[in-house]
Amino acid sequence: MSPSDDPHDKLKACLNHGWPDPDEDFSPDYLAACKRWFEALSPRARNTAVAAIAAYGRGDEIAALELAGVLPQAPRVALIPVDE
């Protein structure tokens, strides 16, 4: 899983690290990478990630992206391919 500095990827990693509920549209490898990424965060970075999750939950995506943007590189988003 390649790392990304994109705030959107960092926010998705925050939201899909296993708490409160990962999005099942993502591959299991991606979800596992998000969990490992979150567990490796420093306590301060983890608090920032939780604040980004809270901002997103309030509907403030701009604040969530700003908070996520300061976090270390995160796994690049990997969706499960859709069969047609």
Beta strands, then each sheet from edge to edge (+ up, - down):
strand 1: 3-4
strand 2: 74-75
sheet 1: 1+ 2-
end
